[in-house]
Every structure is written in structure tokens, then in C-alpha cells.
Amino acid sequence: MHRSPALTLRTALLSLQALLSCPNPDDPQDGQVAGQYKKAKAEFERTAKFWTEMYAVQKKVDVAAAVKKVRETGNTVEDS
């Protein structure tokens, strides 16, 4: 049976959405995180928020200031 790549991608995205909306700490990928989720949910939520803000939220960049800094110092925009 031939499956469409779009159907496979759709299925993967639906599965990911289900995992994110209803985590299952009794069958975890990471036991330490699952333990925190079960024993200290407020701390878990603070940690999740921190990691999301740190690595998943796009930071606003003052492009003009970043370009000026690159020209002046030779550093990359990520260093600013």
C-alpha cells in the first residue's frame, strides 16, 4: 500500500499535538522531567516556561543596532 508523505506528516503532527496537550508522565521520555511533573507541577511549569522563552520564542532584534555592531566589532548578530 502506498502512503502519501502528507498523510504521514499529518499523522506525525497530530501525534505530537496529542502528546503536548495530554502528557503521559507514566510513560515518559525523560524520567526526571516526568517526576517533576508528578511531584512539583508548579515548578515543572516554571521550568517549561523558562526553557520555552529561552529557546523557542523568537527574540526581537534591533536590526540596525545589530548590523552596526557587526560592522564595528566583526561579531555575529547572535553575539549581540
PEWO-V411080 format. One line per field, one symbol per residue. psi: psi as a letter, one per 20 degrees, with the letter a starting at -180 (. if undefined). burial: # if it has 16 or more other ideal C-beta (glycine too) atoms within 10 Angstrom, else .. A space follows every 50 residues. Layout:
# PEWO-V411080
psi->???
burial->???
This chain:
# PEWO-V411080
psi->ppqphhgggggghhgggghhhmqniimqhohgghghghhmhggghggggg hghgiippqppngghggggghhijrrhhi.
burial->........................#........#.##......#...... ...............#..#...........
